[in-house]
Amino acid sequence: GQSLEQPSEVTAVEGAIVQINCTYQTSGFYGLSWYQQHDGGAPTFLSYNGLDGLEETGRFSSFLSRSDSYGYLLLQELQMKDSASYFCAVRARMDSSYKLIFGSGTRLLVRP
Amino acid sequence: DAGVTQSPTHLIKTRGQHVTLRCSPISGHKSVSWYQQVLGQGPQFIFQYYEKEERGRGNFPDRFSARQFPNYSSELNVNALLLGDSALYLCASTSEFTGSYGYTFGSGTRLTVV
């Protein structure tokens, strides 16, 4: 089957660093993506790892280890506006289609 | 350029009714995918369309159907609505079939079945 696991909730203080982990078990793996979703909003693309290693985009970094079926999203210099749900999503090929398989999401609460 | 646009934004339907949701992808994007997001969960894949052909289908009943038009816009249809169909329906477009350049999501249609 296809499964992704990530913590349900994380709380951190403004200005701090937080890491959200994701482990996956999927077939047809092509890469790991991270999306941010504010309440009532659309998922917004943050980062993508197709190969092992670290990708950095401003305050956000993402890491992938394909051999460990593991990745994480690192958020630095947390701001109040970072309070949102964060989803890891595997980009997978299934039969004749490509799709994103999402985890259940991690709700991040940033406190002053 | 406009992003992915979906209509309507909100919809209330009665059990047993039929609903049509619409999506316009980013200009130049030829692939449209539909996802269902139940409250508190991650989005679940329903369909992928590319060049007006269905290329993939998730684990959803035949009550769910979709199509893509020559201008690459898309419709999602759901027949015989059930209470459990209440969810946020998201449309995502990609510039090419594999999605390797990323998915852009619309803001979704919030469907409530009563």
Interface residues (C-beta under 8 A of the other chain):
Chain A: L4 Y30 S33 Y35 G41 A42 P43 T44 F45 Y48 G50 F87 A89 R91 R93 M94 D95 S96 S97 Y98 K99 L100 I101 F102 G103 S104 G105
Chain B: V4 S33 Y35 G40 Q41 G42 P43 Q44 F45 Q48 R55 G56 R57 G58 L90 A92 F97 T98 G99 S100 G102 Y103 T104 F105 G106 S107 G108
